């Protein structure tokens, strides 16, 4: 799951470092930046939830 979900996001951000700056630039409509921030903030909990379901009681 990490390979399928998280690794591509990390790879994209490493290959496109200006993306984050563009997403929070002054010309970006608020809703787009807000949705990006919400996704970014919710992703760790989403991954944790899936991992717990796949391996209850695991680390």
GROMACS elastic network, one bead per residue, 0.5 to 0.9 nm:
[ bonds ]
;  ai    aj funct       b0    kb
    1     4     6  0.50131   500
    1     5     6  0.59609   500
    1     6     6  0.77426   500
    1    47     6  0.81769   500
    1    50     6  0.84976   500
    1    51     6  0.81440   500
    2     5     6  0.53306   500
    2     6     6  0.50580   500
    2     7     6  0.62044   500
    2     8     6  0.89546   500
    2    47     6  0.79174   500
    3     6     6  0.61629   500
    3     7     6  0.50912   500
    3     8     6  0.72965   500
    4     7     6  0.65123   500
    4     8     6  0.68224   500
    5     8     6  0.61002   500
    5     9     6  0.68498   500
    5    47     6  0.85071   500
    6     9     6  0.52321   500
    6    10     6  0.62510   500
    6    11     6  0.85959   500
    6    43     6  0.87856   500
    6    47     6  0.84616   500
    7    10     6  0.51092   500
    7    11     6  0.60213   500
    7    12     6  0.85385   500
    8    12     6  0.60183   500
    8    13     6  0.85741   500
    9    12     6  0.51134   500
    9    13     6  0.62249   500
    9    14     6  0.86015   500
   10    13     6  0.51718   500
   10    14     6  0.61244   500
   10    15     6  0.85727   500
   11    14     6  0.51134   500
   11    15     6  0.60931   500
   11    16     6  0.84598   500
   12    15     6  0.51415   500
   12    16     6  0.59037   500
   12    17     6  0.82851   500
   13    16     6  0.50437   500
   13    17     6  0.55341   500
   13    18     6  0.83129   500
   13    19     6  0.71291   500
   13    20     6  0.79359   500
   14    17     6  0.56848   500
   15    18     6  0.89518   500
   16    19     6  0.56197   500
   16    20     6  0.83647   500
   17    20     6  0.66480   500
   17    21     6  0.78519   500
   18    21     6  0.52558   500
   18    22     6  0.61942   500
   18    23     6  0.86764   500
   19    22     6  0.50551   500
   19    23     6  0.61077   500
   19    24     6  0.87527   500
   20    23     6  0.50472   500
   20    24     6  0.64273   500
   20    25     6  0.86013   500
   21    24     6  0.53173   500
   21    25     6  0.59457   500
   22    25     6  0.50771   500
   22    26     6  0.85937   500
   22    27     6  0.85303   500
   22    28     6  0.75601   500
   23    26     6  0.89017   500
   23    27     6  0.89671   500
   23    28     6  0.64767   500
   23    32     6  0.75708   500
   23    33     6  0.57523   500
   23    36     6  0.77098   500
   24    27     6  0.81963   500
   24    28     6  0.65199   500
   24    30     6  0.86938   500
   24    32     6  0.89564   500
   24    33     6  0.60054   500
   25    28     6  0.56610   500
   25    29     6  0.89999   500
   25    33     6  0.87937   500
   26    29     6  0.80713   500
   27    30     6  0.89760   500
   28    31     6  0.84132   500
   28    32     6  0.69775   500
   28    33     6  0.69072   500
   29    32     6  0.58337   500
   29    33     6  0.69114   500
   29    34     6  0.89391   500
   30    33     6  0.53462   500
   30    34     6  0.60237   500
   30    35     6  0.85940   500
   31    35     6  0.60253   500
   31    36     6  0.85119   500
   32    35     6  0.52253   500
   32    36     6  0.62126   500
   32    37     6  0.86520   500
   33    36     6  0.50833   500
   33    37     6  0.61456   500
   33    38     6  0.85799   500
   34    37     6  0.51050   500
   34    38     6  0.61051   500
   34    39     6  0.86220   500
   35    38     6  0.50252   500
   35    39     6  0.61489   500
   35    40     6  0.85235   500
   36    39     6  0.51894   500
   36    40     6  0.61014   500
   36    41     6  0.85680   500
   37    40     6  0.50176   500
   37    41     6  0.60201   500
   37    42     6  0.85126   500
   38    41     6  0.51455   500
   38    42     6  0.60589   500
   38    43     6  0.85405   500
   39    42     6  0.52179   500
   39    43     6  0.60123   500
   40    43     6  0.55511   500
   40    44     6  0.79645   500
   41    44     6  0.69955   500
   41    45     6  0.81674   500
   42    45     6  0.56348   500
   42    46     6  0.62630   500
   42    47     6  0.88640   500
   43    46     6  0.50053   500
   43    47     6  0.61784   500
   43    48     6  0.85755   500
   44    47     6  0.52116   500
   44    48     6  0.61306   500
   44    49     6  0.85838   500
   45    49     6  0.60190   500
   45    50     6  0.86214   500
   46    49     6  0.51550   500
   46    50     6  0.63431   500
   46    51     6  0.86669   500
   47    50     6  0.52241   500
   47    51     6  0.61384   500
   47    52     6  0.86546   500
   48    51     6  0.50728   500
   48    52     6  0.61254   500
   48    53     6  0.86577   500
   49    52     6  0.52656   500
   49    53     6  0.63642   500
   49    54     6  0.87586   500
   50    53     6  0.52232   500
   50    54     6  0.62844   500
   50    55     6  0.86899   500
   51    54     6  0.51147   500
   51    55     6  0.60877   500
   51    56     6  0.79503   500
   51    58     6  0.85653   500
   52    55     6  0.51068   500
   52    57     6  0.71823   500
   52    58     6  0.70869   500
   52    59     6  0.84377   500
   53    56     6  0.56997   500
   55    58     6  0.54654   500
   55    59     6  0.83855   500
   56    59     6  0.86678   500
